[in-house]
Amino acid sequence: MRLSNSKDNSIARWVGWRNKLLADPAVQRAMLRVPGLRWLVQAKARTMFDRVAGFAYSQILAAAIELDLFERLRAGPMSVESLAAEWGMAPAGAERLLRALGALDLVEPLWDGWALAPDGAALLGNPGISAMIAHHRLLYADLADPVALLRRGGGGGALQGFWHYARDAGVGPEGAVGDYSKLMAASQPLVAELVIRAYRFGRHRAMLDVGGGEGAFAASVARAVPGLRIGLFDLPEVGKRAAVRLAAAGLGERVRVHGGSFLADPIPTGYDLITLVRVLHDHDDTPALTLLRTIRAALPSTGRLVIAEPMAAARGAKRMGDAYFGLYLWAMGSGRPRRPDEIGGLLKAAGFASWRERDTALPLNAQLIVARAK
């Protein structure tokens, strides 16, 4: 394809010159000899090494989660010998793992043993992160041959088998939805807190959480906004699980559970706010547009839709979107990360009058889009 104008050609020539220069080993060696440039070369080298070694780092963390290391260190430091005995391995193996985790700033040596480092303690306080790390075993299996994964068009592996609704629209017995429902429930509280802080739910009379899983988000909103009438809409077997959890939390009377498929059934009406929390990016454009049109039909003219999920090109979290969720959702066999303007395009096509972004405290976990019905 030829570039369209002289400006494009000038940019292409500059990019080509820059890349030729940076790819020259002699230039790289020369930059190391210049004090003002040495730091840049060193920083780029560290970044490149972290990209190469990232899989090893993730497996070190996965081993720590599987061995329940962070929980074991909650009460205080433990010796290598004690941990090795509990794990059924030689002290040399336990020490190798602990030193690797120390290099990743998750544990630290203390006296004659090992203790939680600040990052390890923070991870311990977020059980949803630990649940996702353990779950990533499936993603790693699919990524063992990333080229094959890309060539087969996505899905077809361990991850799609876990998120089975990506394959069969979620139709199946309760046991088939239990694992992914538990994972979503474990990882939801932090996202719920971000969304509740970013949007004023008290301006509405009634909220319906579509694709609400076991009710973690609905429960969080119910506690934060006592006067709001709340509903939850998800697959019938998921809805049964939600009803049990909500009743156990004392919220059975506050949250009404509706069973159905949001891709095949009408969305319940009577709600002036509908929420989609980490739902839209799980679906390709055609089903996503179907869902948004169904939601638009269910909202009154004064209604609002709140979409909360990780998005591509997120401020301060660019890699999370296309580099992580891009491959994760491809392996799942459904969905893609979208930029806010891409979501806005779907909202316009679905009949929404306007939309705007809302900042959250942690865009890495979720950004917000608020759409107006009219």
C-alpha positions in Angstrom: 0.0 0.0 0.0 1.4 3.4 -1.0 1.3 6.3 1.5 -1.2 9.0 0.5 0.8 12.2 0.6 4.1 13.8 1.2 3.5 14.3 4.9 2.9 10.5 5.3 6.1 9.9 3.3 8.1 12.2 5.6 6.8 10.5 8.7 7.6 7.1 7.2 11.2 8.2 6.3 11.7 9.5 9.8 10.4 6.3 11.4 12.6 4.2 9.1 15.7 6.3 9.9 15.0 6.1 13.6 14.5 2.3 13.6 17.6 1.7 11.5 19.6 3.7 13.9 18.3 2.0 17.1 18.7 -1.5 15.5 22.4 -0.9 14.8 24.5 -2.7 17.5 27.4 -0.2 17.0 25.0 2.7 17.8 23.8 0.9 20.9 27.4 0.3 22.1 28.2 4.0 21.5 25.2 5.1 23.5 26.5 3.1 26.5 29.7 5.1 26.4 27.8 8.4 26.7 26.8 9.1 30.4 23.8 11.1 29.4 22.4 8.2 27.2 23.6 5.2 29.2 20.6 5.4 31.5 18.2 5.2 28.6 19.9 2.1 27.1 20.0 0.5 30.6 16.3 1.2 31.1 15.3 -0.1 27.7 17.4 -3.3 28.3 15.6 -3.8 31.6 12.2 -3.4 30.0 13.1 -5.8 27.2 14.4 -8.4 29.7 11.2 -8.1 31.7 9.2 -8.8 28.6 11.2 -11.9 27.8 11.1 -13.1 31.4 7.5 -12.2 32.1 6.3 -15.8 31.8 8.9 -17.0 34.4 7.8 -14.3 36.8 4.1 -15.3 36.4 4.9 -18.9 37.1 6.9 -18.0 40.2 3.8 -16.1 41.4 1.6 -19.0 40.4 3.7 -21.4 42.5 3.4 -19.1 45.5 -0.4 -19.0 45.2 -0.6 -22.8 44.8 1.6 -23.3 47.9 -0.5 -20.8 49.8 2.7 -18.9 50.8 1.3 -15.5 51.4 -1.4 -16.9 53.8 1.3 -18.9 55.6 3.3 -15.7 56.2 0.3 -13.7 57.3 1.1 -14.3 61.0 4.8 -13.6 60.7 8.2 -14.9 59.3 8.8 -18.6 58.7 12.0 -20.5 58.1 13.0 -22.1 54.9 13.0 -25.5 56.6 9.5 -25.1 58.0 8.1 -24.1 54.6 9.9 -26.8 52.8 8.5 -29.4 55.3 4.9 -28.1 54.8 5.4 -28.1 51.0 6.9 -31.6 50.8 10.1 -30.4 49.0 13.8 -30.1 49.8 14.9 -26.9 51.5 16.9 -26.0 48.4 13.8 -25.9 46.3 11.9 -23.8 48.9 14.8 -21.4 49.1 15.0 -21.1 45.3 11.3 -20.1 45.2 11.6 -17.7 48.2 14.7 -15.9 46.7 12.8 -15.6 43.3 9.8 -14.1 45.1 12.2 -11.8 47.0 13.6 -10.6 43.7 10.0 -9.7 42.7 9.5 -7.8 45.9 6.8 -10.1 47.2 8.7 -11.5 50.2 11.8 -10.4 52.1 14.4 -12.1 54.3 13.9 -11.3 58.0 16.1 -12.7 60.7 16.5 -16.4 59.9 13.4 -16.7 57.8 11.2 -15.0 55.2 8.4 -12.4 55.7 5.8 -10.7 53.5 7.1 -7.7 51.6 4.7 -4.7 51.1 3.6 -6.0 47.7 3.0 -9.5 49.1 0.9 -8.0 51.9 -1.1 -6.0 49.4 -1.7 -9.1 47.3 -2.9 -10.9 50.4 -5.5 -8.2 50.9 -7.0 -8.8 47.4 -8.3 -12.3 47.2 -9.6 -11.7 43.8 -6.1 -11.3 42.4 -5.0 -14.6 43.9 -8.1 -16.3 42.4 -7.1 -14.9 39.0 -3.5 -16.0 39.3 -4.6 -19.5 40.1 -7.0 -19.4 37.2 -4.3 -18.3 34.8 -3.0 -21.9 34.6 -5.6 -22.3 31.8 -4.5 -19.2 29.9 -0.8 -20.3 30.1 -1.8 -23.7 28.7 -3.4 -22.0 25.7 -0.4 -19.7 25.2 2.1 -22.5 25.2 1.8 -22.2 21.4 0.6 -18.6 20.7 0.9 -18.9 16.9 -1.3 -21.9 16.8 -3.8 -20.1 19.0 -3.9 -17.2 16.7 -4.1 -19.3 13.6 -7.1 -21.4 14.7 -9.1 -18.2 15.2 -9.3 -18.2 19.0 -10.9 -20.5 21.5 -10.7 -24.2 21.2 -8.5 -24.7 24.3 -8.6 -24.8 28.1 -9.8 -21.2 28.7 -12.8 -21.6 26.4 -13.8 -24.7 28.3 -13.8 -22.8 31.5 -15.8 -19.8 30.2 -18.2 -22.2 28.5 -20.8 -19.4 27.8 -18.3 -18.2 25.2 -19.1 -21.4 23.4 -22.7 -22.3 24.1 -24.3 -19.0 25.3 -24.2 -20.3 28.9 -26.7 -23.0 28.6 -25.9 -25.8 30.9 -26.3 -27.3 34.3 -25.4 -25.5 37.5 -22.1 -27.3 37.9 -21.0 -25.9 34.5 -21.4 -22.3 35.7 -20.1 -22.8 39.3 -16.4 -22.3 38.6 -16.6 -19.1 36.6 -19.3 -17.7 38.8 -17.0 -18.2 41.9 -14.1 -16.5 40.1 -16.2 -13.5 39.1 -17.6 -13.2 42.6 -14.1 -13.2 44.1 -12.7 -10.6 41.7 -15.7 -8.3 41.8 -15.4 -6.3 45.1 -12.5 -4.0 44.1 -14.3 -3.2 40.7 -17.5 -2.6 42.6 -15.8 -0.1 44.9 -14.3 1.8 42.0 -17.6 2.0 40.2 -19.6 3.1 43.2 -17.1 5.9 43.9 -17.2 7.1 40.3 -20.9 7.2 39.7 -23.8 8.6 41.8 -26.2 5.7 42.0 -28.5 7.6 44.4 -29.9 9.7 41.6 -31.8 6.6 40.3 -35.0 4.8 41.5 -34.1 1.3 40.4 -31.0 -0.4 39.0 -30.7 -3.7 37.0 -27.3 -5.4 36.9 -27.2 -7.3 33.6 -24.9 -10.3 33.6 -24.6 -9.8 37.3 -23.3 -13.3 38.2 -23.6 -14.3 41.8 -24.6 -10.8 42.9 -21.3 -9.3 44.2 -21.8 -6.0 42.4 -25.5 -5.8 43.2 -24.8 -6.5 46.8 -22.2 -3.8 47.0 -24.5 -1.2 45.5 -27.3 -2.4 47.8 -25.2 -1.7 50.9 -23.9 1.6 49.6 -27.3 3.0 48.4 -30.0 1.8 50.8 -32.9 3.4 49.1 -32.2 2.0 45.6 -34.4 -0.8 44.3 -32.1 -3.4 42.7 -32.5 -6.2 40.2 -30.1 -8.8 38.8 -30.4 -10.5 35.4 -28.3 -13.6 34.4 -28.7 -17.1 33.2 -31.2 -19.1 35.3 -28.6 -21.4 36.9 -26.4 -18.4 37.7 -29.4 -16.6 39.1 -30.1 -19.5 41.5 -26.6 -19.2 42.9 -27.0 -15.4 43.2 -30.3 -15.8 45.1 -28.6 -18.1 47.6 -25.6 -15.8 48.1 -27.8 -12.7 48.4 -30.1 -14.4 51.0 -27.1 -15.4 53.0 -25.9 -11.8 53.0 -29.2 -10.6 54.3 -30.0 -9.0 50.9 -32.6 -11.4 49.6 -35.4 -8.9 49.9 -33.3 -6.0 48.4 -32.3 -7.6 45.2 -34.7 -9.3 42.8 -33.2 -12.0 40.7 -34.4 -12.4 37.1 -33.3 -15.5 35.0 -32.7 -15.4 31.3 -30.2 -14.9 28.5 -29.4 -11.3 27.6 -28.6 -12.5 24.1 -31.9 -14.3 23.6 -34.5 -12.9 26.0 -35.9 -9.4 26.7 -34.3 -7.4 29.4 -36.6 -6.9 32.4 -38.1 -3.4 32.4 -39.0 -1.0 35.2 -35.4 0.1 35.9 -34.0 3.6 35.1 -30.4 2.4 35.4 -28.8 -0.7 33.8 -25.3 -1.7 34.5 -22.9 -3.9 32.6 -19.9 -4.7 34.8 -17.1 -6.6 32.9 -19.6 -8.0 30.4 -19.4 -6.2 27.1 -15.8 -7.0 26.4 -16.6 -10.7 26.7 -18.5 -10.5 23.5 -17.7 -9.9 19.8 -19.2 -6.8 18.1 -22.4 -8.5 16.7 -23.6 -10.0 20.1 -22.4 -6.9 21.9 -24.5 -4.7 19.6 -27.5 -7.1 20.1 -27.1 -6.7 23.9 -26.9 -2.9 23.8 -30.0 -2.7 21.6 -31.9 -5.0 24.0 -30.8 -2.8 26.9 -31.9 0.4 25.0 -35.3 -1.1 24.4 -35.7 -1.9 28.1 -34.7 1.6 29.4 -37.1 4.5 29.8 -36.3 7.7 27.9 -34.6 9.2 31.0 -32.7 6.0 31.6 -28.9 5.5 31.8 -26.5 2.7 31.0 -23.3 2.3 33.0 -20.6 0.2 31.4 -17.6 -0.7 33.6 -14.7 -2.8 32.4 -11.0 -2.7 31.5 -10.7 -0.9 28.2 -8.0 -0.7 25.5 -5.6 2.3 25.7 -6.5 2.9 29.3 -4.7 5.8 30.9 -1.6 4.5 32.6 -2.5 0.9 31.7 -2.0 0.5 28.0 -0.5 -2.9 28.1 -3.4 -4.3 30.1 -5.9 -3.7 27.2 -4.6 -5.1 24.0 -1.6 -7.0 25.3 -3.3 -8.9 28.1 -7.1 -8.9 27.5 -6.5 -9.0 23.7 -4.9 -12.4 24.0 -7.0 -13.6 27.0 -10.3 -13.0 25.2 -8.9 -14.5 22.0 -8.1 -17.7 24.0 -11.6 -17.5 25.5 -13.0 -17.5 22.0 -15.2 -14.4 22.4 -14.9 -10.7 22.8 -12.1 -8.1 22.6 -10.9 -5.1 24.5 -12.3 -1.9 23.1 -11.3 1.8 23.4 -14.0 4.1 24.8 -14.7 5.6 21.3 -15.2 2.0 19.9 -17.8 1.4 22.7 -19.3 4.8 21.9 -19.7 3.7 18.3 -21.6 0.6 19.4 -23.8 2.7 21.7 -24.7 5.1 18.8 -25.6 2.1 16.6 -27.7 0.7 19.3 -29.8 3.9 19.6 -28.3 5.7 22.6 -28.4 9.4 22.4 -25.0 10.2 23.9 -22.3 8.8 26.1 -19.3 10.1 28.1 -16.4 8.7 30.0 -16.0 8.7 33.8 -12.7 8.4 35.5 -12.1 5.8 38.1 -9.3 5.7 40.7 -7.8 2.6 39.0 -8.3 2.5 35.2 -6.3 -0.8 35.2 -9.3 -2.5 36.7 -12.1 -0.6 35.2 -13.0 2.5 33.2 -16.6 3.8 33.1 -18.9 4.9 30.3 -22.3 6.4 31.0 -24.8 6.4 28.1 -28.1 8.3 27.9 -31.1 6.7 26.4 -32.4 10.0 25.0 
